[in-house]
Amino acid sequence: MMEFPNGSMLTVLRDGEADVFGDAPPDNEHQIGPCSVPKSGAGHTETRGDRDINSLNVSAPPDSDILKSDRVRLPDGKIATVTSEVYAPVNPFTGWAPFKKFALTEVT
């Protein structure tokens, strides 16, 4: 397993899903990491109107519980959304899965 000992812990924010009766459990919040998150300037930033959109490519441990529908609280307290499929490459010969990779987008 790849490790990122100096990586960042990310907090995953997952909305509860309503059951057939319309009752929704409380929102779920848990941490994953340590993750490899590029520092500012390493991601992609673009300006649309009066908003800056920052994109970050994240590598997380292979056992991380992350879904495309999740939001993520970054170490600086900002909230980002997962905007790509969560990709977990697997070696076809050994079955080894070194990490999960996904993109986050933060609108400021």
Secondary structure per residue as TSV (DSSP state, phi and psi in degrees):
chain	resnum	aa	ss	phi	psi
A	1	M	-	360.0	135.4
A	2	M	-	-75.3	140.3
A	3	E	-	-122.8	148.1
A	4	F	-	-124.1	77.0
A	5	P	T	-60.1	-25.9
A	6	N	T	-103.7	19.5
A	7	G	-	-79.5	-177.1
A	8	S	E	-106.5	142.8
A	9	M	E	-86.2	130.2
A	10	L	E	-112.1	142.7
A	11	T	E	-100.4	119.7
A	12	V	E	-88.2	128.1
A	13	L	E	-110.3	114.0
A	14	R	E	-120.4	126.2
A	15	D	-	-73.1	141.9
A	16	G	-	-72.2	146.5
A	17	E	-	-98.8	135.9
A	18	A	-	-72.6	144.8
A	19	D	-	-87.4	-173.0
A	20	V	T	-64.6	-19.7
A	21	F	T	-92.4	-0.3
A	22	G	S	87.7	2.1
A	23	D	-	-82.5	129.3
A	24	A	-	-110.7	132.1
A	25	P	-	-70.4	164.2
A	26	P	-	-63.0	155.6
A	27	D	-	-61.0	148.8
A	28	N	E	-102.3	139.7
A	29	E	E	-139.0	124.8
A	30	H	E	-149.3	161.8
A	31	Q	E	-102.8	149.1
A	32	I	E	-128.8	155.1
A	33	G	E	135.1	-173.5
A	34	P	E	-71.0	142.2
A	35	C	E	-111.3	150.8
A	36	S	B	-87.4	108.8
A	37	V	-	-120.5	120.8
A	38	P	-	-61.8	143.1
A	39	K	-	-71.0	169.4
A	40	S	T	-56.8	141.4
A	41	G	T	94.7	-21.8
A	42	A	S	-87.0	-20.2
A	43	G	S	-88.5	-165.3
A	44	H	E	-113.1	130.0
A	45	T	E	-124.2	133.9
A	46	E	E	-138.0	158.4
A	47	T	E	-112.7	127.5
A	48	R	E	-123.2	107.1
A	49	G	T	66.4	-120.6
A	50	D	T	-103.2	12.9
A	51	R	E	-117.2	143.0
A	52	D	E	-99.1	136.0
A	53	I	E	-117.0	116.9
A	54	N	E	-105.3	130.1
A	55	S	E	-114.1	134.5
A	56	L	E	-127.3	136.7
A	57	N	E	-98.2	123.5
A	58	V	E	-114.3	139.3
A	59	S	E	-114.1	126.8
A	60	A	E	-123.5	161.3
A	61	P	-	-57.3	151.9
A	62	P	T	-65.0	-21.1
A	63	D	T	-94.3	13.4
A	64	S	-	-68.4	135.5
A	65	D	-	-92.7	92.6
A	66	I	-	-139.1	136.9
A	67	L	-	-125.9	160.6
A	68	K	T	-63.8	-26.0
A	69	S	T	-83.7	0.3
A	70	D	-	-83.3	161.0
A	71	R	E	-113.1	158.2
A	72	V	E	-132.7	131.7
A	73	R	E	-91.7	120.3
A	74	L	-	-77.9	164.0
A	75	P	T	-57.0	-26.6
A	76	D	T	-85.7	3.7
A	77	G	S	93.1	-8.5
A	78	K	-	-76.3	151.2
A	79	I	E	-103.5	133.4
A	80	A	E	-127.6	158.9
A	81	T	E	-110.2	148.9
A	82	V	E	-77.6	121.7
A	83	T	-	-117.1	12.8
A	84	S	S	-137.6	167.9
A	85	E	-	-66.6	148.8
A	86	V	-	-83.5	116.0
A	87	Y	B	-103.5	125.1
A	88	A	-	-123.7	93.4
A	89	P	-	-65.7	140.8
A	90	V	-	-127.8	130.7
A	91	N	-	-67.7	122.0
A	92	P	T	-67.3	-19.6
A	93	F	T	-91.7	-38.0
A	94	T	T	-108.9	-17.3
A	95	G	-	79.8	6.1
A	96	W	-	-71.4	129.4
A	97	A	-	-116.0	103.4
A	98	P	-	-75.9	-28.3
A	99	F	-	-166.9	171.3
A	100	K	E	-114.2	142.0
A	101	K	E	-125.8	137.0
A	102	F	E	-156.5	163.6
A	103	A	E	-109.5	140.9
A	104	L	E	-114.6	144.1
A	105	T	E	-125.7	128.2
A	106	E	E	-117.0	126.8
A	107	V	E	-103.9	122.4
A	108	T	-	-112.1	360.0
